[in-house]
């Protein structure tokens, strides 16, 4: 399933992806046009629609208008999860699940999706549990690092290792489970129980 399956406007999908993949960035209208590769009139129409719906905030600086996604928007986190699952690394993993091996769980950290810095060097942006083809995953991760211009910390565990470390209350695993997450593959309740 793609975001385009839920949202009919191609321009709106591109703009939501742009704003929600870069939640702390403020964009000028022409920058949005360059980033999404659409006509300026279509972009302006969607900006007005998203602003009217309460998703975007508009700010005047000198003679220019800048837009940012409002974190106060009631569906902000849900939209961010949808965008995280249907674009970038999230979509690569969902789409290529079979190619990656036998994955029981795959999750992206909420901090990573929000573009927040790591709290510690042990923070994990991506956790995959299962039997994984590491070179294939490594290529996907490298592609995401180039797209986001940011290093991605990821951990891969077998189902047995994950279950063992969870039973032993391993601090590393408990820290991952205590953080916010977006499930790409598997059941979240089962993951944390």
C-alpha positions in Angstrom: 0.0 0.0 0.0 1.2 3.5 -0.9 0.3 6.8 0.5 -1.1 7.5 -2.9 -3.7 4.8 -2.3 -5.2 6.9 0.6 -4.5 10.5 -0.7 -5.7 11.1 -4.2 -3.7 14.3 -4.9 -0.2 13.4 -6.2 1.1 16.9 -5.3 -0.3 16.6 -1.7 1.4 13.3 -1.2 4.7 14.7 -2.3 4.3 17.7 0.0 3.2 15.7 3.0 6.3 13.4 2.4 8.6 16.5 2.2 7.2 18.2 5.3 6.9 15.0 7.5 10.3 13.6 6.4 11.9 16.9 7.5 9.7 17.9 10.4 11.9 20.7 11.8 12.5 22.4 8.4 10.8 25.6 7.3 10.3 25.9 3.5 9.8 28.9 1.2 7.2 28.3 -1.6 9.9 28.1 -4.3 11.9 25.6 -2.3 8.8 23.4 -2.0 8.3 23.6 -5.8 12.0 22.5 -6.3 11.8 19.7 -3.8 8.5 18.1 -5.1 9.1 18.9 -8.8 5.6 20.2 -9.4 4.1 23.3 -10.9 4.1 26.4 -8.7 0.3 26.9 -9.0 -0.4 23.3 -7.9 2.0 23.7 -5.0 0.4 27.0 -3.9 -3.1 25.4 -4.1 -2.0 22.5 -1.9 -0.2 24.9 0.5 -3.4 26.8 0.9 -5.4 23.6 1.4 -3.0 22.2 4.0 -2.9 25.6 5.8 -6.7 25.8 5.8 -6.9 22.3 7.2 -4.6 23.3 10.1 -1.6 21.1 9.0 0.7 23.9 8.0 1.7 27.2 9.6 2.5 30.1 7.5 5.1 32.7 8.5 5.9 36.0 6.7 9.6 37.0 6.7 10.4 40.2 4.8 8.5 39.7 1.6 8.6 35.9 1.6 6.2 33.3 2.9 7.5 30.2 4.7 5.7 27.1 5.7 6.2 24.4 8.3 4.2 21.4 9.4 2.4 22.1 12.7 3.4 19.6 15.3 0.2 20.5 17.2 -1.9 19.1 14.4 -4.0 16.3 15.9 -3.0 13.7 13.4 0.7 14.8 13.2 2.1 11.6 14.6 -0.2 9.3 12.7 0.6 11.1 9.4 4.3 10.8 10.3 3.9 7.1 10.8 2.1 6.7 7.4 4.8 8.7 5.7 7.5 6.7 7.5 6.0 3.4 6.3 5.4 4.5 2.7 8.6 6.4 1.8 12.3 6.0 2.2 13.8 3.1 4.3 10.4 2.2 5.8 8.9 1.6 2.3 12.1 -0.2 1.1 11.8 -2.7 4.0 8.1 -3.2 3.6 8.4 -3.6 -0.2 11.5 -5.9 -0.1 10.5 -7.9 3.0 10.9 -11.2 1.1 14.2 -10.2 -0.4 15.6 -9.3 3.1 15.0 -12.8 4.5 12.5 -14.0 7.2 11.7 -10.9 9.2 9.6 -11.3 12.4 9.8 -7.6 13.5 11.1 -4.4 11.9 10.7 -1.0 13.6 12.0 2.5 13.1 12.5 4.6 16.2 10.2 7.6 16.6 13.2 9.8 17.3 14.7 8.9 13.9 11.4 9.7 12.1 11.1 13.0 13.8 14.7 13.9 12.8 15.8 14.2 16.5 19.4 13.7 17.4 20.5 10.6 19.3 20.4 10.8 23.1 23.3 8.4 23.4 25.7 6.5 21.1 23.7 3.3 21.8 20.4 4.7 20.3 19.0 2.5 17.7 17.1 3.9 14.7 16.1 0.6 13.2 15.7 -2.8 14.8 15.1 -5.9 12.8 14.4 -9.3 14.3 14.7 -12.4 12.2 16.9 -14.1 9.7 18.1 -11.2 7.5 20.2 -11.0 4.4 22.7 -8.4 5.7 24.3 -7.2 2.5 20.8 -6.4 1.1 19.8 -4.5 4.3 23.2 -2.7 4.3 22.5 -1.4 0.8 19.1 -0.1 1.8 20.5 1.6 4.9 23.3 3.3 2.9 20.7 4.6 0.5 18.7 6.1 3.4 21.8 7.6 4.9 22.5 9.4 1.6 18.9 10.6 1.3 18.7 11.9 4.9 22.3 13.0 5.1 22.5 11.4 8.5 24.0 8.2 9.9 21.5 5.5 10.8 22.2 3.1 13.7 20.6 -0.3 13.2 20.6 -3.6 15.0 19.7 -7.0 13.6 19.0 -10.0 16.0 17.8 -13.5 15.5 14.4 -14.3 17.1 16.2 -16.5 19.6 18.7 -13.8 20.6 15.9 -11.2 20.9 13.8 -13.5 23.0 16.7 -14.4 25.2 17.8 -10.8 25.7 14.2 -9.7 26.4 13.8 -12.5 29.0 17.1 -11.5 30.7 15.9 -7.9 30.7 19.0 -6.8 28.8 19.3 -3.0 29.2 20.0 -2.4 25.5 16.8 -4.2 24.4 14.7 -2.7 27.2 15.9 0.8 26.1 14.8 0.1 22.5 11.4 -1.2 23.7 10.8 1.7 26.0 11.2 4.3 23.2 8.7 5.4 20.6 8.5 3.3 17.5 6.8 2.7 14.1 6.3 -0.9 13.3 7.1 -1.8 9.7 6.7 -5.6 10.1 5.1 -7.5 12.9 2.8 -6.9 15.8 3.9 -4.2 18.3 2.0 -5.9 21.2 3.9 -9.1 20.5 7.2 -7.3 20.2 7.0 -5.6 23.7 5.2 -8.4 25.6 
